[in-house]
């Protein structure tokens, strides 16, 4: 993973990242660490990938950020998150390092 950016929108906390794929293209990823509707903190962030891949990591980050905003503002994100995931009990510090995956 080349870059990681933290965001907070409507109570949701998430990171967007660009993951290098085998074909040399980058896929945008969203790692949700806190729900905005229930304020539940995930011990392990929930991964949502974008459907597109890009030649530049910058484009993948833009796509992931725009997709996250669309999901949050439309309310569609609740369908993609686990309903009864156990709370971590502590504030999530950082998502796991995904280099090499």
Buried (B, 14 or more C-beta within 10 A) or exposed (E): BBEBEEBEBEEBBBBBBBBBEEEEBBBBBBBBBBBBEEEBBBEEBBBBEBEBBBEEBEBBBBBBBEBBBEBBEEEEBBEEBEEEBEEBEEEBEEBEEEEEE
